Amino acid sequence: MANHEIILTIGPGGTVEMEGQHYTGQACDKDLRDLAEALGIIEKVTHKPEFYEKVKLEARVQQTGGK
């Protein structure tokens, strides 16, 4: 599994842009939102295509006993 990263870009006027790296699906939403709220007012939120990807889950069911 890749390490999650958050890249901050601070513009000359003090605006901050944040970008999550190595996230799939909505996993980075909470991380970025928590950081954004700590930094100040959120003006705009946009999502990269990875946000809309489905997270792959694997489940294995094993039945024992019974009839």
Summary of the structure (lengths in Angstrom):
residues: 67
radius of gyration: 18.2
end to end distance: 40.2
largest distance: 70.9
contacts: 98
relative contact order: 0.18
helix: 24%
strand: 18%
